[in-house]
Amino acid sequence: MKDEKKTIWSWAFYDWANSAFATTVMAGFFPIFFKKSWAVNLSFQKSTFYLGTVNSLSAVIIAVLAPFLGAAADKGDMKKKMLICFAFLGIISTFFLYTVSEGKWLPALLLYFTAYAGFAGGNLFYDSLITDVASIKKRDLVSSTGFALGYIGGGILFLANVLMYLKPSVFGIPDSTTAVRIAFITVACWWAVFTLPLILFVREPKNKTHLSLTSSFYSGWNQLKDTLKNIKQYKQAVLFLIAYWFYIDGVYTIIKMAVDYGASMSFSAGSLITALLVVQFVAFPAALIYGRIGVRIGVKTALLIGIVAYCFITIFGFFMQEIWQFYAIAVLIGLFQGGIQALSRSFFARLIPDDKSGEFFGFYNMLGKFAAILGPFMMGVVALFSGSNRYSILSLIILFAAGALILTRVDSRLTT
């Protein structure tokens, strides 16, 4: 039943579970360890290019499959099952990062490739389940709660892993390199354990006609073709998706590439990790507050404020010289990152039919992943050819501006 507290919290705890991958692996230790250990013989520009390219390629797979998988999941009541399958892929791949030795950049990238695919694929079905756990009036706050739990959960484990990295002897670990390897194992275990509430307590409504796996994919394909044929019926949802494609590109790119950018400016690993912790613990209350602000002033207005803030962050990043400025940017990102993600999800959920949530969130995640293809790759290419990472981050402002302009054309009255 929608709006039950146990169901909402069980759903939201998946954010707590998989955010450990987003913080410790994706944003934190993987890019640092990739440059300092696995890609130790590569230049900063080449390692940035390879990391950006793999982020993009892994996103392509999910992006291409997302609408089809979502439609099939709708028809076969498989959103929860598909989430579990993708989560398992991400958990296993993350676990085996422990086994990759120094200088082996290709195996590290391949495991990261599959781990990210599991993370992104699981999020597709996690997002679509919001229409099954929350009514329209509560989706803004429920979505914000999920992101807030993600930030605090991911932040807690990341803090523990940072302490292991900085003081390995205290934990009986021989050195910092081993601590990083162990951190990958802790992420896999954390992700697995805190997925259990969703598995146990979130129920997906059943269709009247039960379909086999093969029939679900066939029926899902037909549903997808029907939606594309009648896409004009969903004009506001499509317009929002185009805006989302632009502005979320900048958000996701900053999430994935911020540590790499800081490392290219010769900031220490400890400083970069500290900045990530700042983001996590600022974002926890900020996501909750931002969700309530969205309810008061309107979700669309709150999203536009967040996009403008990211334009300022991008310009600030271009002129950044000192580590204190990197920390200041971390605070600003923490204030707006969770809010813009949470309100985007709930805003889109208001524009779509509940019985096609898997399919429509497939489009939502598809465009988000295609956006994440452009941003990291663009940063990598600009850095490679200009020889300067500063120009690469400045280019992101174009994406934020385009997203804001298109978002102003979405009729928010239809979401109330």
N, C-alpha and C positions, 0 to 999 in steps of 0.2 A: 504494500500500500504506500502511496506517495506521502511524503512529509513525515514519515515515522522517524523519530530521533535515531533509533538503532540503525536503521537502513542508511540514513544520511551520513552518520558518523562512520559506518563501515565502508561506504562508498568513498568518503573523503580521505580515509586512511590509506587508500591506494596512492594518493598524492604523497603522503608521508613515506610510503614504501619506496616508490620509484624515484623520488626526488634525491635519494642518496646517490643514484647513478648520475643525475644531472649535476650535482654539486661535486662530489668526490672524484668522479671519473671524468665526465664530459667537460666541466668548467675548471676543475682543479688539477688533480694529479696526472691525468692522462697527458694534457698538453705540456705540462712541466716535465714529466718523466720522459715523454716522447723526445723532447729537445735535448735533455741532459743525459739520457741513457740509450734509448732505442735508436734515435736519429743523431747520435753524438758525432758522426762523421759527415753530417749534412750541414749546409749553411742555413742560417735563420730563414732566408728567403725560400729556399727549397723545402725546408720542413714546414713552413707556413703554407706553401703551395700544396704539398702532399696532404696535410691535415685538412685544409679547406676543401680539397677535391674529394677526399673520402667522406667528409661530412655531407657533401653534396650528393655523391653517388649513392650512399645509403639512404638518403632522403628520396632519391628518385624512385627506388623500388617501392617504398611505401606509398609515395605520391601517386604512382601509376595504378597500383592495386587498390588504393583506399576506397574509392567510390563503389567499385565492384564488390569488394569484401564487405563493405558496410551494407549494401543492398542485400547481399546473400544472408548476412547475419540478421537483418530485419525479418526476412522471410522464414528463416529456420530457427528463430529464437536463439541465436548463437553469439550474441554480443559478448556475453559473459565468458563463454567457452573460448572464443577467439582471443579475448583479453588474456586469459590464462595461458594459452599457447604462446602468444608473443612474449608475455612476461617470462615464461620459462626459457625461451630462446635468449632473451637479454640476460637473465640470471646466470645461465650456464656459460655464455660467452664472457661475461664479466669475471666470473670465477677463474676461468682459464687464462686471463691476463697475467695471473700470478706466475705462470710457467714460462713466460717469454723472457729470454736472456738479453743482456746488453748488446746493442748493435743490430738486433733483429727487428728493424723497423717495419718490414713487410708483414710478418706474422702479427705484430702488434696492431697494425692498421686493419688487417683482415678480421681479427677478433673484435676490434672496436667497431668495424663495419657491421657485423652481425649483432653486436650488443646494442648499438644505436637503432638498428632496424627493429629489434625486439622492444626497445623502449618506445620508439615512435609508433609502432603498430599497436602496442598495448594502449597507448594514449588515445588512439582513434576510438576504440570501443569503450574505454573509460569515459571519455567525453560524451559519447552518445547515450550512455546509461543515465545521464543527468535527467533526461526527460522521463525516466522510469522511477526515479527516486524523489523528485521535487516537482511541485506544481509551478506554474508560470510565475506566480507572485513571489515565490521563495527562491527562484533560481539564481538571482544576483547574489544573495547572501550565501546560499549553499555553494555556489561556484567559488566565491571568495574564501569561504571556510576551507575548501579543498586546497586552494593555493596557499593559504596561510599555514595549514598543517604541513604542506610540502616544504615550505621554507624552514619551519622550525624543526621538522623531522630531519630533513636533509642537513640542516645546520648543526644539529646535535651530533650526528654521526661524523660529519665533516670535522667538527671541533675535536672529537675524540681521535680521528685519524691524523689531524694536524699535530696534536700533542704527541702521538706515537712517532710522527715524522721528526719533530723537533727534539724530543727527549726519548729516543728509543730505549736507552738503558733502563729507564724507569719502568718500562713495560716488559723488560727481559728480552728485548729485541736487539740483535747484534749491531745493526746500523740503520741509517735512514733509508737506504735502498730497499732493504728487507721490509721496513715499515710500510713503504709505498706498496710493495707487492701484497703484504697482508691486508692493506686497506682495500684492495680490490676484492678480497675474499669477504671482508666484513660487509661490503656493499651488497654482494650477492646474497649473503645470509639475511641481511636487513630487508632487502627487497622481497625475499621469499616469505619471511615470517609475517611481515605486515601486509601482505596480500591476502592472508588467511581470512580476516574479517569480511572482506568483499566476497570471497568464495563462499563463506558460511552463511552470511546474513543478507546479501543483496539478491533479491529474486527478480528475474526478468519475466515480465508478463508473457503468457503463452498465446500463440495464435490458435484459432479454433481448429484449423487444419494442420496437422503435424506433417512436416516435410522431412524427407531423408536428406542426407548431406548433399548428394548429387542433385536432388530436386531443388534444394535451397539455392545452390549456385545457379542453376538454370533459371529459376524463378527470379532470383536477384538480378540476373543479367537482363531479363525482360523488364523488370521494374526500373532498372537504370536507363534502358533505352526509352521507356515511356516518359520518365522524368525529363530526359534530354529533349524529347520530342515536344513536350509541353512546358518547356522551361520558362516561357513568358508568364505563366501563372505565378512564378516565384521571383518576380522582378526585384523586389526589395532585398531578398536573400542573396540573389546573384550580385546586385550592386554592392552590398556589404562585403561579399567575398572578394570582390575585386579590390576594394579599399583595404581589406584585411591582408590580402596578398602583398600589398606594398609595405604597409607599416610594420607588419609582424616580421617581415624580412629583416628590417633593421634591428628589431628587438632580439630575434633569435641569433642573428649574427653577432651582436654584442655579447650575448650569453656565451656563445661558443668560442669567440675569438678574443675576448678581453684579456685573458691571461697571456695568450700568445702575443698580443700587442704590447702588454706590459713587459714581457720577457725581452722583446726586441729592443726595448728602451733601457735594458740592463738593470731593471729593478730586480732585487733579490727574490728568490723563491719564497722566503718567509714573508716578505712584504706583499707579494701577490696573493698568498694564501690568506693573510690577514684581511686583505681587501675583500676577498670572497666571503669570509666569515661576516664582515660588516654588512655585506649585501643580504645575507641570509637572515640575520637577526633584526635588521631594520625592516626587511620585507615582511616579516611575520605580522607585526601589528599594522603595518602600512596596508597590506592586502585587505585586512578586515575593515580598517577605517575607510579605505578607498571604495570598498563595496557599499558601505553605508552612505558615503558621499554620492555614489552613483544613484542610489535610490532617491536621495533628496534633490539633486540638481538635474537628474536625468542621465541615463547611461551614456548616451551619445555625447553629451557635453563633457562628461568625465573622461571619455576616451580621447576626445580632441585635446583636452588639457594634457593628458599623458603623452600624446604624440608631440605636442609642442615642447614639452619637457625633454623628450628624447632628442629633438633637434638641438636644443641647448647643450645637452650632454655630449653630442657628437662634436659640436664646435669646441667645447671645452677640451675634449679629448685631443683635438688637433693641436691645440696650443699648449698642452700639458708638458711640463718640464720636470717637476719635482714629485717625490713620492707622496707628499701630503695632498697634492692635487689628485693623484690616483685614488687616495682614500676618500676625498671629497666626491669624486665621480661615483665611487662605490655607494656612498650614502644616497646620492641622487637616484642611482639605478634602483636601489632598494626601495625607495619611496614610490616608484612608479611601475616597476617591472611586474610585480604580482597583480596590481590593480588592473593594468591594461590587459593582461592575460585573462584574468578572471572575468572581467566585464565583457571582453570580446566573446568568450564562450557563452555566457548567459544571454547576451544581446542576440547572438545568432540563434540560440535555442528558442527565443521568442518568435523568430521569423519563419520557423519551419514546422511542418506537421509532425506530431509525435510519432505516428506510425511509420515514418520514414527517417527517423532520427539517425539510424546507423548510416544510411545512404548519404544524407545531407552532411553529417559530420565527417563522412568520407571525403566529400568535396572540401569541407572546411579544413581537414587535416591535409588533404592533397595540396591545396593552395598554400597552406602554411609550410609544407615541406618543399614545394617548388620555390617558395620565397627563400627558404633556407639553402636552396641550391644556389641561387643567384648571389646572395650576400657573401658567404665565405669564399666562394670561387672568385667573386669580384675583388675582394680584399687581397686574396692570394695573387691574382694576376697583376693588380695595381702595384703591390709590393714588389713582385718579381721584376716588373719592367721599369718601375720608377726608382727602385732601390731605396724607397722610403715608405715605412708603414704609416706615416702620418697622412699621406694623401689617400691611402686606402680607407681609413676610417672616415675621412671627410666626405667621401663619395656617398656614404649612407644617408646623408641628409636629403638627397633627392628622393629616396624611397619614402621617408617619413612625410615629406611635403606632398607627394602624390597621393599617399594614403589618406591624409587629412582632407585634401581637396575632394576626393571621391566620397569620403564618409559624410561630408556635409550634404550630399545629395540623397542620402538614405532617409526615408520618411520614418522617423522614430515614433510617430503617433501610432503606427501599426503594431508596435511592440508592447503596448500597454493593455 
